[in-house]
Amino acid sequence: MSTLATALRGFDLPVLDADRFEPTAAGPPGSVVFELAGMGNVHVRATARSEPQGSARATVGVLSPGTPGADVAFGADAAPGPAVVVLQDWTRAQAEQLSRAAYAGARPVLPVRLDGGLVLIGPLLHRTAPVCLGCAEAARLSVFGPTVPQRTPGLAFGGLLPPTLLAPLAALLAGALADPAGYEGTVLALRADRLTVSTHRVRPARQGCAVCAPLPDDTPQAARITLTPSPAADPYAFRAVNERTTREGLRAELFDWRHGPVAHLRRTENMPLPLVTAELSGDSVIRESGYGRARTFADAERVGLFEAAERYTGMRPHGRRTAITASYAELDPATTIDPARLGLQDPAYLDHPEFKLKPYTPDLRTGWVHGWSLTRDRLATVPEHVAYWGLHASAGPRFLYESSNGCGLGNSLTEAVLYGLYEVAERDAFLMAWYARTPLRRVAVPADDPVLPHLADRLEQAGYRLMFFDATNDFDVPTVLALVLHRDPASGAPQALFAAGAHPDPRAAMRSAAAEAVVDAIVTPDVVRAKPHYLDRARLLPMLDDPALVLTLDDHVALNTLPEARERYDFLLGDDDPDGGDDWREVWPGRPAPAGDLSVLLAGTLARLDRAGLEVVAVDQTDPRLRDRLGLHSAKVIVPGSLPMTFGHLNHRTRDLPRLLEVPFRLGRAAAPLRYDDLARHPHPFP
């Protein structure tokens, strides 16, 4: 019997010693069956002490460590009330097996487990429980990141509880047994070092769980997207009303420092704007985060959590299980997007040792998911790794690099598609200007804006100026390229930082682009202190001649801060007044146009893009939990023929995209249609 179980005998809780019973083929009525590795079926009396007949007292059982494959089952003849099972020395495999047994049995189970000086109680397990113990532990370990080898099958846990905490633990257990429903989807954490108790809510694994959250197969029927009315908060808000997505509502649902999915909220207070980082848990070295920049920290936190939710839903499937593994050649071309229409990598880099993708051929088999062509109103199947950019494992090899480009989050699916489309427009316009090196119209900083003059003044103090350019192209969504440029080309400071924004309201696009570029410029000294190699000239200078050395997002940004890189963006500078530019109302006359209903706005945008020869495809990425609890929907928007944002120059995708060659000429920014050899294929500076 475990030390903890022995100690708990002194309290008014029935404690069972599973180890002392011999294996038997059948147990007496009212027994709990523990199938422990190496022990067979162990039948434990449901009452270790004399209890009145029909008593609903709970049972406390003790799981001892065993070899992999241990299982615990609770039969239909078990005593009424939840069974408390103590895991003192245990493995993740045992925790998962306990969950399977509880979901298959007739009796609820409240697990108690030790991990060092931490005691964890819950979540309650039963046939219809919202989350199992395996998912709760996976979420907890995910917060630690790669420092914990959580995917190791033999990873073991255990601990000893100080005697002074026995009484508090017994009291917590008594309270839990009195209200077991309160522990559905909830974990209590008792810390021995601080003598504190914290409450945490847990959820199923984001990719689904065979025990507690099996996902239905992805089907063509589920892919259909129908635009429904989505009234805007006001005609110029371009967001629907949703009272559940306040800062408090988002924080309550998303943030939990022990179980995630947002594990950390960090404020940065020495910035021109309040900055809040909402960091997602995960087992990768580099954590994904949402970034909020706003006029107050409360608003910045809300924006950061909103963006974190977008990242969370866009990385892996949440609502459906990928069910197709095939090659493009095996699928119906009438309802499948040809990957070649999405832009392919440069053939010159396919054999490079740092190229990690598979060269695409129509016969290459991979996973596919169902999307919906909003332009053609029909099924549009796309590669799974195009629809979801953060897959741990796919149904097949990846042949295209994807990022969060085109992921949108909204208070309706219509709104999510709209904002995913704006992001596609933003990145497409930025890359088109960069690769085609087309001069863009300069836009003055609006003097009457509540934020932009402040950002420009803050940059002035640091020796920079804020410049805006109209990058709007055939998407016809107001798109701004922001450039933060140092006033002294001979300075050793970072010379240039870029960003972009796209929005029906040009001022919102300018604020979005400026907030990112300005904050990046001011935060650079802090980044260098944390990562001294970031702006190391000895590391960056070779990238000017060998773009294949540009492997990460940081490389893209850092390379273009060099004074030697200035000629790569001098097409933007010209000989104009460095502090000049046209009034935004002259650049985008009639914008913003009011929109009382976002579905009408989206329908008009789709029709306009169709006339330009652009098809819009959307994959519904909605997480059922976020939809039900917060009213949030997610979508990945894919526009074949647009320029996809990639990082790592080996991954850039500009082949077989004729718009890149034709649109600059159609817009009057190039004297003639371009040839591929005319393009400046330098690594882009997008952050």
C-alpha positions in Angstrom: 0.0 0.0 0.0 1.3 3.5 -0.8 2.5 5.8 1.9 -0.2 8.3 1.2 -3.0 5.7 1.2 -1.7 4.4 4.6 -1.8 7.9 6.0 -5.3 8.6 4.7 -6.6 5.6 6.7 -6.6 7.9 9.8 -9.2 10.1 8.3 -12.9 9.5 7.7 -12.3 8.2 4.2 -12.5 4.5 3.3 -9.1 3.5 1.9 -8.5 0.3 0.0 -5.3 -1.5 -0.4 -5.4 -3.0 -3.9 -2.0 -4.7 -3.5 -2.9 -7.1 -0.7 -5.7 -8.9 -2.6 -5.0 -12.1 -4.7 -6.2 -12.3 -8.3 -9.5 -14.0 -8.7 -11.7 -14.8 -11.6 -14.7 -13.1 -10.2 -15.4 -10.8 -7.4 -18.2 -10.4 -4.9 -21.0 -7.9 -5.4 -20.0 -4.4 -4.6 -16.4 -4.8 -5.6 -14.2 -2.5 -7.6 -12.0 -4.4 -10.1 -8.4 -3.2 -10.5 -6.6 -4.9 -13.3 -3.0 -4.1 -12.5 -0.1 -5.1 -14.6 1.3 -8.5 -13.4 -1.7 -9.0 -11.0 -4.7 -9.8 -13.3 -8.1 -8.9 -12.1 -8.0 -7.7 -8.4 -11.4 -7.4 -6.8 -11.5 -5.0 -3.9 -14.4 -4.8 -1.5 -16.2 -1.5 -2.0 -16.2 -0.8 1.8 -13.1 -1.4 3.8 -15.0 -0.5 6.9 -18.4 -1.4 8.1 -21.0 0.9 6.4 -24.7 0.9 6.5 -26.3 -1.1 3.7 -26.9 1.2 0.7 -24.5 3.8 1.8 -23.3 6.2 -0.9 -19.9 6.6 0.6 -17.1 6.9 -1.9 -14.4 4.4 -2.2 -10.7 5.3 -2.3 -8.5 2.9 -4.2 -4.8 2.9 -4.7 -3.1 2.2 -8.0 0.4 0.8 -7.6 3.0 1.2 -10.3 3.2 -1.7 -12.7 4.6 -2.6 -16.1 3.2 -0.8 -19.2 -0.2 -2.1 -20.0 -1.8 -1.8 -16.6 -5.5 -1.1 -16.7 -8.3 -0.4 -14.2 -11.9 -1.2 -14.8 -14.9 -0.3 -12.7 -17.8 -2.8 -13.2 -21.5 -2.1 -13.2 -21.7 -3.8 -9.8 -19.5 -1.3 -8.1 -20.6 0.6 -5.0 -22.5 3.8 -5.6 -20.8 7.2 -5.5 -17.4 8.2 -7.0 -14.3 6.1 -6.5 -11.2 8.1 -5.5 -8.1 6.5 -6.9 -4.7 7.6 -5.7 -1.8 7.5 -8.1 1.3 8.0 -5.9 4.0 6.5 -8.2 2.6 6.3 -11.8 3.1 6.8 -15.5 1.1 8.6 -18.1 0.2 5.3 -19.6 -1.5 4.3 -16.3 -3.3 7.6 -16.1 -4.7 7.1 -19.6 -5.7 3.5 -18.8 -7.5 4.7 -15.8 -9.5 7.1 -18.0 -10.4 4.4 -20.5 -11.7 2.2 -17.7 -13.7 5.0 -16.1 -15.3 6.0 -19.4 -16.2 2.3 -20.1 -17.5 1.6 -16.6 -20.6 2.5 -14.6 -18.9 4.3 -11.7 -17.4 7.8 -11.6 -13.8 8.1 -10.7 -12.0 11.0 -9.1 -8.2 10.6 -9.6 -5.7 11.9 -7.1 -2.0 11.9 -8.2 1.3 13.1 -6.9 4.1 14.8 -8.9 6.9 15.9 -6.6 5.4 18.3 -4.0 2.2 18.7 -6.1 -1.1 16.9 -5.4 -3.6 17.1 -8.3 -7.2 16.2 -7.7 -9.5 15.6 -10.7 -11.0 15.8 -13.2 -14.0 13.7 -12.5 -14.1 10.7 -14.9 -17.2 8.9 -16.1 -18.9 7.8 -19.3 -19.9 11.3 -20.4 -17.2 13.4 -18.7 -16.1 16.4 -20.9 -12.3 15.6 -20.5 -10.2 12.6 -19.4 -7.2 12.4 -17.2 -4.9 11.7 -20.2 -5.9 15.0 -21.8 -5.5 16.9 -18.5 -2.0 15.6 -18.0 -1.1 16.2 -21.6 -2.2 19.9 -21.2 -0.3 20.2 -17.9 3.0 18.9 -19.3 2.6 20.9 -22.5 3.0 24.1 -20.4 6.6 23.0 -19.6 7.4 22.8 -23.3 10.3 20.5 -24.6 12.0 20.5 -21.2 9.7 17.6 -20.3 9.9 14.6 -22.6 6.2 14.2 -22.5 6.0 11.9 -25.5 8.2 9.3 -23.8 5.9 6.3 -23.0 7.8 5.4 -19.8 7.8 8.9 -18.3 7.1 8.3 -14.6 5.8 10.5 -11.8 5.6 10.3 -8.0 6.0 12.1 -4.8 5.6 12.2 -1.0 3.1 14.4 0.8 4.2 16.1 4.0 2.2 14.9 7.0 1.0 18.4 7.7 -0.9 18.3 4.4 -2.8 15.1 5.1 -5.6 16.9 6.8 -6.0 19.6 4.1 -6.0 16.9 1.4 -8.6 14.9 3.3 -10.8 18.0 3.6 -10.4 18.7 -0.1 -11.3 15.1 -1.0 -14.3 15.2 1.3 -15.5 18.4 -0.4 -15.0 16.9 -3.8 -16.9 13.8 -2.9 -19.8 15.9 -1.6 -20.0 17.8 -5.0 -18.4 15.5 -7.6 -20.1 17.4 -10.5 -18.1 20.4 -9.6 -15.0 18.5 -10.7 -16.0 17.8 -14.2 -13.4 19.5 -16.4 -11.7 20.9 -13.2 -8.4 20.1 -11.5 -7.4 21.2 -8.0 -3.7 21.7 -7.4 -2.3 21.5 -3.8 1.2 22.8 -3.5 3.2 21.4 -0.6 5.9 24.1 -0.8 3.5 27.1 -0.6 0.5 25.5 1.2 -1.8 26.8 -1.6 -4.6 25.4 -3.5 -5.5 26.6 -7.1 -8.4 25.7 -9.4 -7.8 24.9 -13.1 -10.2 24.1 -15.8 -9.0 21.6 -18.4 -10.2 20.7 -21.9 -9.7 17.8 -24.3 -6.6 17.7 -26.5 -7.0 20.1 -29.4 -6.6 17.3 -32.0 -9.3 15.3 -30.3 -9.1 12.3 -28.0 -10.2 8.7 -28.6 -11.4 8.5 -24.9 -13.2 11.8 -24.2 -13.4 13.7 -27.5 -13.4 11.5 -30.6 -13.6 13.7 -33.7 -16.1 12.9 -36.5 -14.6 12.3 -39.9 -14.1 15.3 -42.2 -16.9 15.0 -44.8 -18.0 17.0 -47.8 -21.3 17.8 -46.1 -19.6 19.4 -43.2 -17.4 21.6 -45.4 -20.3 23.6 -46.8 -20.2 27.3 -45.8 -23.3 29.4 -46.1 -23.1 33.1 -45.6 -25.6 34.1 -42.9 -26.5 37.6 -41.7 -23.8 39.0 -39.4 -24.9 42.5 -38.3 -22.0 44.8 -37.5 -21.7 46.5 -34.1 -22.0 49.8 -36.1 -21.5 50.5 -39.8 -17.8 51.3 -39.4 -16.9 48.7 -36.8 -16.5 45.8 -39.3 -17.0 43.4 -36.4 -20.2 41.7 -35.2 -21.6 42.2 -31.7 -20.4 39.5 -29.2 -20.7 40.3 -25.5 -18.8 37.1 -24.6 -15.5 38.2 -26.1 -14.7 40.8 -23.5 -11.2 40.7 -22.0 -12.7 38.9 -19.0 -14.5 36.4 -21.1 -11.5 35.6 -23.2 -9.2 35.3 -20.2 -11.6 33.0 -18.3 -11.8 30.6 -21.2 -8.3 30.7 -22.7 -5.8 31.5 -19.9 -4.6 29.0 -17.4 -1.0 29.1 -16.3 -1.0 25.4 -15.3 -2.9 23.8 -18.2 -3.1 26.4 -21.0 -4.0 26.7 -23.8 -2.7 30.3 -23.1 -0.1 29.6 -20.4 1.5 33.0 -20.0 0.3 36.6 -20.3 3.2 39.1 -20.4 3.0 42.9 -20.3 5.8 45.0 -21.9 5.7 48.5 -20.4 8.5 50.3 -22.2 6.8 50.4 -25.6 5.2 53.2 -27.5 1.9 51.3 -27.0 0.9 48.8 -24.3 2.0 45.4 -25.5 0.6 42.1 -24.2 1.9 38.7 -25.3 -0.4 35.7 -24.9 1.8 32.7 -25.2 0.3 29.3 -26.1 1.5 26.1 -24.4 3.2 23.5 -26.6 6.1 21.1 -26.9 8.1 23.0 -29.4 11.1 25.2 -28.6 9.5 28.2 -30.1 6.1 29.0 -28.6 3.4 30.5 -30.7 1.9 33.7 -29.3 -0.8 36.2 -29.9 0.3 39.9 -29.6 -1.9 42.7 -28.6 -1.0 46.3 -29.1 -3.5 48.9 -28.1 -4.1 52.2 -26.2 -4.6 50.5 -22.9 -3.2 47.2 -21.4 -6.8 45.9 -21.0 -7.5 46.4 -24.7 -4.0 45.0 -25.6 -4.7 41.8 -23.5 -8.0 41.3 -25.3 -6.4 41.6 -28.7 -3.5 39.3 -27.7 -5.9 36.7 -26.4 -8.0 37.0 -29.6 -4.9 36.5 -31.8 -3.8 33.6 -29.6 -7.2 31.9 -30.2 -6.7 32.4 -33.9 -3.3 30.7 -33.7 -4.6 27.9 -31.5 -7.5 27.0 -33.9 -5.4 27.3 -37.1 -2.6 25.0 -36.2 -4.4 21.6 -36.1 -7.9 20.2 -36.7 -10.3 20.7 -33.8 -13.7 19.8 -35.1 -13.1 17.0 -37.6 -10.7 14.2 -38.2 -8.8 14.1 -41.5 -10.1 11.1 -43.5 -8.5 11.4 -46.9 -5.0 10.2 -47.9 -4.4 10.5 -51.6 -2.5 12.1 -54.4 -3.9 15.0 -56.4 -4.0 12.6 -59.4 -6.3 10.3 -57.5 -8.9 13.0 -56.6 -11.6 14.6 -58.6 -10.1 17.7 -60.2 -13.5 19.4 -60.3 -13.7 19.5 -56.5 -10.0 19.6 -55.6 -7.6 22.6 -55.7 -4.5 21.8 -57.8 -1.5 22.5 -55.5 0.3 24.0 -58.5 -2.2 26.9 -58.3 -1.0 27.7 -54.8 2.5 28.5 -55.9 5.4 26.1 -55.8 8.9 26.4 -54.5 11.9 27.5 -56.6 13.2 24.3 -58.3 16.8 25.6 -57.7 16.4 24.9 -54.0 14.7 21.5 -54.0 18.0 19.6 -53.5 19.4 22.0 -50.9 20.3 20.2 -47.7 18.2 22.6 -45.6 15.1 22.1 -47.8 12.8 20.0 -45.6 9.8 19.5 -47.8 9.0 16.9 -50.5 9.2 18.1 -54.1 5.6 18.2 -55.3 4.3 15.9 -58.0 0.7 15.1 -58.8 1.3 11.5 -57.7 2.6 12.4 -54.2 0.1 11.1 -51.6 -0.7 13.2 -48.6 -3.6 14.1 -46.3 -6.5 16.2 -47.7 -9.3 18.1 -46.0 -12.6 19.5 -47.4 -12.9 23.2 -47.9 -15.6 25.2 -49.7 -15.2 27.5 -52.7 -17.2 30.6 -51.8 -16.8 31.8 -55.3 -18.1 28.6 -57.0 -20.3 27.5 -54.2 -18.9 24.0 -54.3 -16.6 21.6 -52.6 -12.9 22.5 -52.7 -10.5 19.9 -51.2 -7.1 21.1 -50.2 -3.9 19.5 -48.7 -4.2 19.2 -44.9 -0.9 20.9 -44.4 -2.2 23.9 -46.3 -5.3 24.2 -44.2 -3.5 23.6 -40.9 0.0 25.1 -40.5 1.0 23.6 -37.2 0.5 19.8 -37.6 2.5 17.5 -35.4 1.9 14.7 -37.8 0.2 14.6 -41.1 -1.5 11.9 -43.1 1.4 12.2 -45.6 4.4 14.3 -46.6 4.3 18.1 -46.8 5.2 19.7 -50.1 4.2 23.3 -49.4 5.4 25.6 -46.6 2.5 27.2 -44.8 2.1 29.7 -42.0 -0.9 31.3 -40.3 -1.4 33.4 -43.4 -5.1 33.5 -44.2 -6.3 32.4 -40.8 -9.2 34.5 -39.5 -11.1 34.5 -36.2 -14.5 36.1 -35.9 -17.8 36.4 -34.0 -19.4 34.5 -36.9 -18.0 32.2 -39.6 -18.7 35.0 -42.1 -16.6 37.4 -40.1 -13.8 34.8 -39.7 -13.7 34.4 -43.5 -13.7 38.1 -44.1 -10.6 38.7 -41.8 -8.8 35.7 -43.2 -9.3 37.2 -46.6 -8.0 40.5 -45.5 -4.8 38.8 -44.2 -4.3 37.1 -47.6 -4.7 40.5 -49.3 -2.2 42.1 -46.9 0.5 39.6 -47.4 -0.1 39.3 -51.2 0.2 43.0 -51.7 3.4 43.3 -49.6 5.1 40.4 -51.4 4.0 41.7 -54.8 5.5 45.1 -54.1 8.7 43.5 -52.8 9.4 41.0 -55.6 8.2 43.3 -58.4 10.0 46.4 -56.9 7.1 48.7 -57.9 7.1 52.3 -56.6 4.2 52.9 -54.3 2.3 56.1 -53.5 3.4 57.7 -50.2 0.7 58.4 -47.6 1.1 61.0 -44.9 0.7 60.2 -41.3 -2.8 61.4 -40.4 -2.5 64.4 -38.1 -5.9 63.8 -36.6 -5.5 60.1 -35.8 -5.5 59.3 -32.0 -2.6 56.9 -32.3 -0.4 57.4 -35.4 1.1 60.9 -34.6 2.1 59.6 -31.1 3.9 56.6 -32.8 5.6 58.9 -35.2 6.8 61.2 -32.4 8.1 58.2 -30.4 10.1 57.1 -33.4 11.5 60.6 -34.0 13.0 60.4 -30.5 14.8 57.2 -31.4 16.1 58.6 -34.7 13.5 57.0 -37.0 10.7 58.2 -39.2 7.4 56.5 -40.0 6.5 56.1 -43.6 3.3 54.7 -45.2 2.8 53.4 -48.7 -0.4 52.4 -50.6 0.2 48.8 -51.6 -3.4 48.1 -52.6 -3.6 45.8 -55.6 -6.4 43.9 -57.5 -7.8 42.6 -54.2 -9.0 46.2 -53.8 -8.8 46.0 -50.0 -7.0 49.1 -48.7 -3.5 47.8 -47.9 -0.7 49.7 -46.3 3.0 49.0 -46.3 4.7 50.6 -43.2 8.4 51.3 -43.2 10.3 52.5 -40.1 13.5 54.0 -41.5 16.5 55.3 -39.6 17.3 58.9 -40.5 21.0 58.3 -40.4 22.1 55.8 -43.1 25.6 55.7 -41.5 24.3 54.8 -38.1 25.0 51.4 -36.7 21.4 51.1 -35.5 19.0 48.8 -37.4 18.1 50.7 -40.5 14.7 49.5 -41.5 11.7 47.5 -40.2 8.6 46.7 -42.2 5.0 45.7 -41.6 1.7 45.8 -43.4 -2.0 46.1 -42.8 -5.2 45.6 -44.8 -8.7 46.7 -43.7 -11.8 48.3 -45.2 -10.9 51.4 -43.1 -7.5 52.6 -44.3 -6.8 54.2 -41.0 -7.2 50.8 -39.3 -4.8 49.3 -41.8 -2.3 52.1 -41.0 -2.6 51.6 -37.3 -2.2 47.9 -37.6 0.9 48.2 -39.7 2.4 51.0 -37.7 1.9 49.3 -34.3 3.8 46.3 -35.4 6.7 48.1 -37.1 7.1 50.7 -34.4 7.0 48.3 -31.6 9.5 46.0 -33.4 11.8 49.0 -33.8 11.7 50.0 -30.2 11.9 46.5 -28.8 15.0 45.6 -30.9 17.6 46.5 -28.2 15.7 44.2 -25.8 15.8 41.4 -28.4 19.5 41.8 -28.9 20.1 41.6 -25.2 18.2 38.3 -25.1 19.6 37.0 -28.4 23.0 38.6 -29.0 23.4 36.8 -32.4 20.2 38.4 -33.7 21.9 41.4 -35.4 25.4 39.9 -35.6 26.8 41.4 -38.7 29.2 38.5 -39.2 26.2 36.2 -39.3 24.0 38.4 -41.5 26.4 39.7 -44.1 26.8 36.4 -45.9 23.0 36.3 -46.3 23.3 39.2 -48.7 25.1 36.9 -51.2 23.5 33.6 -50.3 19.8 34.0 -49.5 19.6 30.2 -48.7 21.1 31.1 -45.4 17.9 33.0 -44.5 16.1 30.2 -42.6 13.8 31.8 -40.0 11.5 34.8 -39.6 14.2 36.5 -37.5 16.6 36.1 -40.3 14.2 37.8 -42.8 13.8 40.8 -40.5 17.4 41.1 -39.3 19.0 40.8 -42.7 17.0 43.8 -44.0 18.1 46.0 -41.0 21.6 46.1 -42.5 22.7 49.4 -44.2 24.0 47.2 -47.0 20.4 46.0 -47.7 19.1 49.6 -48.3 19.3 49.2 -52.1 16.7 46.4 -51.8 14.0 48.8 -50.8 15.1 52.0 -52.4 12.3 51.7 -54.9 10.1 52.9 -52.1 12.1 55.9 -51.2 12.5 57.9 -54.4 13.6 61.6 -54.1 10.5 62.9 -52.4 10.4 64.8 -49.1 11.1 62.1 -46.5 8.4 63.5 -44.3 5.8 64.0 -47.1 3.0 62.0 -48.5 -0.6 62.4 -49.6 -3.7 62.6 -47.4 -5.2 59.2 -46.9 -8.6 60.5 -48.1 -7.1 61.3 -51.5 -5.4 57.9 -51.7 -8.6 55.9 -50.9 -11.5 58.2 -51.8 -14.8 56.9 -50.5 -13.2 54.6 -47.9 -14.3 53.4 -45.5 -17.7 52.6 -46.9 -20.2 51.7 -44.2 -21.2 48.1 -43.8 -24.2 47.3 -41.7 -24.0 43.5 -42.3 -20.7 41.7 -42.8 -22.3 39.0 -45.0 -23.1 41.8 -47.5 -19.6 43.1 -47.3 -18.1 39.7 -47.8 -20.5 38.9 -50.7 -19.4 42.1 -52.5 -15.8 41.3 -51.9 -16.2 37.8 -53.3 -17.9 39.2 -56.4 -15.2 41.8 -57.0 -12.4 39.1 -56.7 -14.3 36.8 -59.0 -14.3 39.5 -61.6 -10.5 39.8 -61.1 -10.2 36.1 -61.7 -9.6 35.1 -58.1 -11.3 32.2 -56.4 -11.8 32.3 -52.6 -11.7 29.0 -50.7 -12.3 28.6 -47.0 -11.8 25.8 -44.6 -13.9 25.9 -41.4 -11.3 25.6 -38.5 -13.8 26.3 -35.7 -13.1 24.8 -32.4 -16.5 23.5 -31.0 -15.6 24.6 -27.5 -14.7 28.2 -28.4 -17.8 28.3 -30.6 -20.1 27.1 -27.8 -18.5 29.1 -24.9 -17.3 32.3 -26.7 -19.3 32.4 -29.9 -16.0 32.4 -31.9 -15.5 30.9 -35.3 -12.3 30.3 -37.3 -11.5 29.9 -40.9 -8.5 29.4 -43.2 -8.8 31.3 -46.4 -7.0 30.2 -49.5 -6.9 32.2 -52.7 -5.2 30.2 -55.5 -3.0 32.5 -57.5 -2.2 34.8 -54.5 1.3 35.1 -53.1 1.7 33.1 -49.9 3.7 34.4 -47.0 6.6 32.0 -46.2 9.7 32.1 -44.0 13.0 30.6 -44.9 14.0 31.7 -48.4 14.2 28.1 -49.5 10.4 27.9 -49.0 9.4 31.0 -51.0 6.6 30.2 -53.4 6.5 32.4 -56.5 6.5 29.9 -59.4 3.4 29.4 -61.5 1.7 32.6 -60.1 1.1 34.8 -63.2 -0.5 37.6 -61.2 2.9 38.5 -59.8 4.0 39.2 -63.3 0.8 40.8 -64.7 -0.9 42.8 -61.9 1.9 45.4 -61.4 1.5 46.3 -65.1 -2.3 46.4 -65.0 -2.1 48.8 -62.0 0.3 51.1 -63.9 3.2 50.3 -61.6 5.3 48.6 -64.2 5.9 49.7 -67.8 5.2 46.2 -69.2 4.3 42.7 -67.9 7.2 41.3 -66.0 9.2 38.2 -66.6 10.2 35.9 -63.8 13.8 36.9 -64.4 12.9 40.5 -63.8 11.8 39.8 -60.2 14.0 40.8 -57.3 14.1 37.5 -55.5 15.7 38.8 -52.3 14.4 37.5 -49.0 11.5 39.6 -48.0 11.6 41.7 -44.7 8.1 40.9 -43.5 7.9 40.2 -39.7 
